[in-house]
Amino acid sequence: MIKEHLEDIESDFAGTVIDIETIGDFNRQFNDSRRYMDIKQVIFGYINSKHLRIYCAEGEEGIKDLQGKTPDILKSLERPYYAFNCEFESGVWFHHVGVKIDFDGELQAVRFEKKKEAVINLRIPNYDDPFFDIGFECIKAWNTERYNKAVAHNRACLLKERDILIKRGNCQPRVCKFVKC
């Protein structure tokens, strides 16, 4: 089952900011897309100039449903596409969903910048993030079926990333080297 959250929101930017939440571990023996091959998407959220929408898989069956739905969701979204860490979303989707997506703009100013640092430096509100930018807490919440908390975290991430885009813009995304297993 997939739980959906939809809010009408007016934002002053073109395109779509995308943020996913995942479970699984990095495969640190690789420096290409295979680094993400053991990670599964459990939440897909996006925000554009008109609304914010989140799809949350509930349990293993929901993960499969979201996996199947993701290509159609992506096709419906307005470009340009932005993400805080484009390589992460691209790598997870390539291995878990089977789609290759190239992003148009990266919101991370430098590699490994923490979103929390950007939020503090740009004086962006927390937007009721129950985990204060600690993604691992979202994984724990999802794994213990506290889906509302995980959705609240993704919602806050989307609003923060929108504000990052509006306040400081974006840079050229790091290219994900796609390698099949």
C-alpha contacts under 8 A as a table, 3 or more apart, distances in Angstrom:
res1	aa1	res2	aa2	distance
1	M	57	A	6.17
1	M	58	E	5.50
1	M	59	G	7.47
1	M	61	E	6.38
1	M	62	G	4.38
1	M	65	D	6.94
2	I	55	Y	6.26
2	I	56	C	5.37
2	I	57	A	4.56
2	I	58	E	5.81
2	I	62	G	5.39
2	I	65	D	7.07
2	I	66	L	6.86
3	K	55	Y	5.84
3	K	56	C	5.01
3	K	57	A	6.40
3	K	58	E	6.95
4	E	53	R	7.27
4	E	54	I	5.65
4	E	55	Y	4.73
4	E	56	C	6.30
5	H	53	R	5.60
5	H	54	I	5.02
5	H	55	Y	6.63
5	H	151	V	7.94
6	L	51	H	7.11
6	L	52	L	5.79
6	L	53	R	4.52
6	L	54	I	6.56
7	E	51	H	5.54
7	E	52	L	5.21
7	E	53	R	6.52
8	D	50	K	6.00
8	D	51	H	4.30
8	D	52	L	6.44
9	I	49	S	7.00
9	I	50	K	5.24
9	I	51	H	4.56
9	I	52	L	6.45
10	E	49	S	5.42
10	E	50	K	5.07
10	E	51	H	6.78
11	S	48	N	6.81
11	S	49	S	4.36
11	S	50	K	6.55
12	D	49	S	5.99
12	D	166	I	7.58
13	F	48	N	7.39
13	F	49	S	6.00
13	F	166	I	7.01
14	A	48	N	7.18
14	A	49	S	6.60
14	A	79	R	7.65
14	A	80	P	7.11
15	G	48	N	6.04
15	G	49	S	7.46
15	G	77	L	7.84
15	G	78	E	5.10
15	G	79	R	4.59
15	G	80	P	4.54
15	G	81	Y	5.93
15	G	82	Y	7.70
16	T	46	Y	6.51
16	T	47	I	5.70
16	T	48	N	4.66
16	T	49	S	7.79
16	T	77	L	6.74
16	T	78	E	5.97
16	T	79	R	6.23
16	T	80	P	6.28
16	T	81	Y	5.05
16	T	82	Y	6.14
17	V	46	Y	5.49
17	V	47	I	5.31
17	V	48	N	6.44
17	V	81	Y	5.99
17	V	82	Y	4.65
17	V	83	A	5.73
17	V	158	L	6.92
17	V	161	E	7.11
17	V	162	R	6.53
18	I	44	F	7.59
18	I	45	G	5.89
18	I	46	Y	4.41
18	I	47	I	6.72
18	I	81	Y	7.05
18	I	82	Y	6.10
18	I	83	A	5.31
18	I	158	L	7.10
19	D	44	F	6.33
19	D	45	G	5.30
19	D	46	Y	6.17
19	D	83	A	6.26
19	D	84	F	7.55
19	D	89	E	7.52
19	D	154	N	7.11
19	D	157	C	7.19
19	D	158	L	6.38
20	I	41	Q	6.61
20	I	42	V	7.47
20	I	43	I	5.34
20	I	44	F	4.63
20	I	45	G	5.95
20	I	89	E	6.84
20	I	154	N	7.36
21	E	41	Q	5.98
21	E	42	V	5.77
21	E	43	I	4.88
21	E	44	F	6.74
21	E	135	G	7.87
21	E	138	C	7.62
21	E	139	I	7.53
21	E	154	N	7.10
22	T	39	I	6.43
22	T	40	K	5.38
22	T	41	Q	4.38
22	T	42	V	5.14
22	T	43	I	6.74
22	T	139	I	6.77
23	I	39	I	5.69
23	I	40	K	5.41
23	I	41	Q	6.63
23	I	42	V	6.86
23	I	139	I	5.99
24	G	38	D	5.74
24	G	39	I	4.32
24	G	40	K	6.22
25	D	36	Y	7.63
25	D	38	D	5.91
25	D	39	I	5.80
26	F	35	R	5.46
26	F	36	Y	5.56
26	F	37	M	7.58
26	F	38	D	6.54
26	F	39	I	6.88
27	N	30	F	6.37
27	N	34	R	6.98
27	N	35	R	4.50
27	N	36	Y	6.40
27	N	37	M	7.11
27	N	38	D	6.86
28	R	31	N	7.30
28	R	35	R	5.88
29	Q	35	R	7.18
30	F	33	S	7.70
30	F	34	R	6.01
30	F	35	R	5.14
31	N	34	R	7.38
31	N	35	R	6.17
32	D	35	R	5.86
32	D	176	C	6.56
32	D	177	K	5.15
32	D	178	F	6.45
32	D	179	V	6.72
33	S	36	Y	5.76
33	S	37	M	7.15
33	S	87	E	7.97
33	S	90	S	7.95
33	S	91	G	4.77
33	S	92	V	7.74
33	S	94	F	7.53
33	S	95	H	7.65
33	S	176	C	6.34
33	S	177	K	5.83
33	S	178	F	5.04
33	S	179	V	5.82
33	S	180	K	7.96
34	R	37	M	4.99
34	R	91	G	7.35
34	R	95	H	7.51
34	R	178	F	7.65
34	R	179	V	6.32
34	R	180	K	7.16
34	R	181	C	6.89
35	R	38	D	7.74
35	R	91	G	7.61
36	Y	39	I	5.45
36	Y	88	F	7.34
36	Y	91	G	5.53
36	Y	92	V	5.34
36	Y	95	H	6.98
37	M	91	G	7.56
37	M	92	V	6.70
37	M	95	H	5.23
37	M	96	H	6.84
39	I	92	V	6.26
39	I	96	H	7.08
40	K	63	I	7.73
40	K	92	V	6.77
40	K	96	H	5.85
41	Q	44	F	7.21
41	Q	63	I	7.02
41	Q	66	L	7.93
41	Q	67	Q	7.41
41	Q	92	V	7.05
41	Q	93	W	7.76
41	Q	96	H	7.25
42	V	56	C	6.09
42	V	57	A	5.21
42	V	58	E	7.88
42	V	62	G	7.93
42	V	63	I	5.71
42	V	66	L	7.37
43	I	54	I	6.99
43	I	55	Y	5.61
43	I	56	C	4.47
43	I	57	A	6.14
43	I	66	L	7.97
43	I	151	V	7.62
43	I	154	N	7.71
44	F	54	I	5.75
44	F	55	Y	5.20
44	F	56	C	6.63
44	F	70	T	7.91
45	G	52	L	7.46
45	G	53	R	5.64
45	G	54	I	4.11
45	G	55	Y	6.19
45	G	154	N	6.67
45	G	155	R	7.36
45	G	158	L	7.18
46	Y	52	L	5.79
46	Y	53	R	5.53
46	Y	54	I	6.50
46	Y	158	L	6.57
47	I	50	K	7.69
47	I	51	H	5.79
47	I	52	L	4.23
47	I	53	R	6.42
47	I	158	L	6.36
47	I	159	L	7.68
47	I	162	R	7.49
48	N	51	H	5.70
48	N	52	L	6.56
48	N	78	E	7.96
52	L	155	R	7.79
52	L	158	L	7.89
54	I	151	V	7.16
54	I	154	N	7.65
54	I	155	R	7.39
55	Y	66	L	7.47
56	C	62	G	7.76
56	C	66	L	7.71
56	C	147	Y	7.40
56	C	151	V	6.90
57	A	60	E	7.69
57	A	61	E	7.72
57	A	62	G	4.17
57	A	63	I	5.05
57	A	65	D	7.40
57	A	66	L	6.14
58	E	61	E	7.17
58	E	62	G	4.80
58	E	63	I	6.98
58	E	145	E	7.45
58	E	147	Y	7.25
59	G	62	G	5.28
59	G	63	I	6.46
59	G	145	E	7.71
60	E	63	I	5.06
60	E	64	K	6.62
61	E	64	K	5.31
61	E	65	D	6.36
62	G	65	D	4.91
62	G	66	L	6.04
63	I	66	L	5.17
63	I	67	Q	6.01
64	K	67	Q	4.96
64	K	68	G	6.27
65	D	68	G	5.23
65	D	69	K	6.20
66	L	69	K	4.94
66	L	70	T	5.92
67	Q	70	T	5.49
67	Q	71	P	7.96
67	Q	96	H	7.27
67	Q	97	V	5.39
68	G	71	P	6.95
68	G	97	V	7.24
69	K	72	D	5.71
69	K	73	I	6.38
70	T	73	I	5.04
70	T	74	L	6.12
70	T	97	V	7.25
71	P	74	L	5.17
71	P	75	K	6.28
71	P	97	V	7.70
71	P	99	V	6.89
72	D	75	K	5.09
72	D	76	S	6.38
73	I	76	S	5.25
73	I	77	L	6.66
74	L	77	L	5.40
78	E	81	Y	7.35
79	R	104	D	7.80
80	P	103	F	7.35
80	P	104	D	5.44
80	P	105	G	7.32
81	Y	103	F	5.21
81	Y	104	D	5.27
81	Y	105	G	6.46
82	Y	86	C	7.32
82	Y	103	F	6.03
82	Y	104	D	6.07
82	Y	105	G	4.78
82	Y	106	E	5.80
82	Y	107	L	6.86
83	A	86	C	5.13
83	A	89	E	7.67
83	A	103	F	7.41
83	A	105	G	6.90
83	A	106	E	5.57
83	A	107	L	5.89
83	A	161	E	7.59
84	F	106	E	5.69
84	F	107	L	4.33
84	F	108	Q	5.03
84	F	115	K	7.68
84	F	161	E	6.70
85	N	88	F	5.65
85	N	89	E	7.00
85	N	106	E	6.35
85	N	107	L	6.87
85	N	108	Q	6.04
86	C	89	E	5.47
86	C	90	S	6.05
86	C	103	F	6.28
86	C	105	G	7.87
86	C	106	E	6.02
86	C	173	P	6.32
86	C	174	R	7.03
87	E	90	S	5.13
87	E	91	G	5.85
87	E	173	P	7.78
87	E	174	R	6.50
87	E	175	V	6.71
87	E	176	C	5.21
88	F	91	G	5.22
88	F	92	V	6.12
89	E	92	V	5.30
89	E	93	W	6.09
90	S	93	W	5.30
90	S	94	F	6.02
90	S	100	K	6.63
90	S	101	I	5.68
90	S	102	D	6.90
90	S	103	F	7.91
90	S	176	C	6.93
91	G	94	F	5.12
91	G	95	H	6.37
91	G	176	C	6.88
91	G	178	F	7.28
92	V	95	H	5.47
92	V	96	H	5.60
92	V	97	V	7.41
93	W	96	H	5.20
93	W	97	V	4.76
93	W	98	G	6.10
93	W	99	V	5.73
93	W	100	K	6.87
93	W	101	I	7.68
94	F	97	V	5.90
94	F	98	G	4.74
94	F	99	V	4.88
94	F	100	K	5.22
94	F	101	I	7.65
94	F	178	F	7.43
95	H	98	G	5.60
95	H	99	V	7.79
95	H	180	K	7.64
102	D	175	V	7.96
103	F	106	E	7.44
103	F	173	P	6.64
104	D	172	Q	7.13
104	D	173	P	6.66
105	G	170	N	5.42
105	G	171	C	5.60
105	G	172	Q	5.52
105	G	173	P	5.40
106	E	109	A	7.52
106	E	170	N	5.31
106	E	171	C	5.16
106	E	172	Q	5.91
106	E	173	P	4.62
106	E	174	R	7.54
107	L	161	E	7.17
107	L	164	I	6.81
107	L	165	L	6.35
107	L	169	G	7.18
107	L	170	N	4.95
107	L	171	C	6.59
108	Q	111	R	6.70
108	Q	112	F	7.70
108	Q	113	E	6.04
108	Q	114	K	7.89
108	Q	115	K	7.52
108	Q	170	N	7.62
108	Q	171	C	7.80
109	A	113	E	6.74
109	A	170	N	7.46
109	A	171	C	6.92
110	V	113	E	5.54
113	E	117	E	7.15
113	E	118	A	7.56
114	K	117	E	5.37
114	K	118	A	6.73
115	K	118	A	5.13
115	K	119	V	6.10
115	K	133	D	6.79
116	K	119	V	5.05
116	K	120	I	6.18
116	K	132	F	7.60
116	K	133	D	5.64
117	E	120	I	5.18
117	E	121	N	6.04
118	A	121	N	5.13
118	A	122	L	5.94
118	A	164	I	7.44
119	V	122	L	5.31
119	V	123	R	5.84
119	V	124	I	4.95
119	V	125	P	7.34
119	V	160	K	6.93
119	V	164	I	7.45
120	I	123	R	5.03
120	I	124	I	6.40
121	N	124	I	7.92
122	L	164	I	7.41
122	L	167	K	7.38
124	I	160	K	6.59
124	I	163	D	6.95
124	I	164	I	7.93
125	P	160	K	7.42
126	N	129	D	5.71
126	N	132	F	6.71
126	N	156	A	6.82
126	N	160	K	7.50
127	Y	156	A	5.10
127	Y	159	L	7.20
127	Y	160	K	7.56
128	D	152	A	7.30
128	D	153	H	7.82
128	D	156	A	6.53
129	D	132	F	5.32
129	D	133	D	7.08
129	D	152	A	6.14
129	D	153	H	4.89
129	D	155	R	7.81
129	D	156	A	5.25
129	D	157	C	7.68
130	P	149	K	6.64
130	P	152	A	6.95
130	P	153	H	6.14
131	F	134	I	5.35
131	F	135	G	7.23
131	F	137	E	6.07
131	F	138	C	6.95
131	F	153	H	6.60
133	D	153	H	7.78
133	D	157	C	7.50
134	I	137	E	5.75
134	I	138	C	7.24
135	G	138	C	5.12
135	G	139	I	6.64
136	F	139	I	5.07
136	F	140	K	6.41
137	E	140	K	5.04
137	E	141	A	6.16
138	C	141	A	4.97
138	C	142	W	6.13
138	C	149	K	7.34
138	C	150	A	5.16
138	C	153	H	6.79
139	I	142	W	5.18
139	I	143	N	6.09
139	I	150	A	7.60
140	K	143	N	5.11
140	K	144	T	6.25
141	A	144	T	5.24
141	A	145	E	6.28
141	A	146	R	4.92
141	A	147	Y	6.68
141	A	149	K	6.56
141	A	150	A	6.00
142	W	145	E	5.06
142	W	146	R	5.50
142	W	147	Y	5.43
142	W	149	K	7.92
142	W	150	A	5.90
143	N	146	R	7.54
146	R	149	K	5.66
146	R	150	A	6.65
147	Y	150	A	4.99
147	Y	151	V	6.08
148	N	151	V	5.09
148	N	152	A	6.09
149	K	152	A	4.98
149	K	153	H	6.22
150	A	153	H	5.11
150	A	154	N	6.34
151	V	154	N	5.07
151	V	155	R	6.07
152	A	155	R	5.06
152	A	156	A	6.23
153	H	156	A	5.16
153	H	157	C	6.19
154	N	157	C	4.95
154	N	158	L	6.20
155	R	158	L	5.22
155	R	159	L	6.38
156	A	159	L	5.17
156	A	160	K	6.07
157	C	160	K	5.10
157	C	161	E	5.97
158	L	161	E	5.12
158	L	162	R	6.06
159	L	162	R	5.07
159	L	163	D	6.26
160	K	163	D	5.07
160	K	164	I	6.19
161	E	164	I	4.90
161	E	165	L	6.18
162	R	165	L	5.13
162	R	166	I	6.24
163	D	166	I	5.03
163	D	167	K	5.86
164	I	167	K	5.20
164	I	168	R	5.80
164	I	169	G	6.76
165	L	168	R	5.69
165	L	169	G	4.41
165	L	170	N	5.97
166	I	169	G	5.71
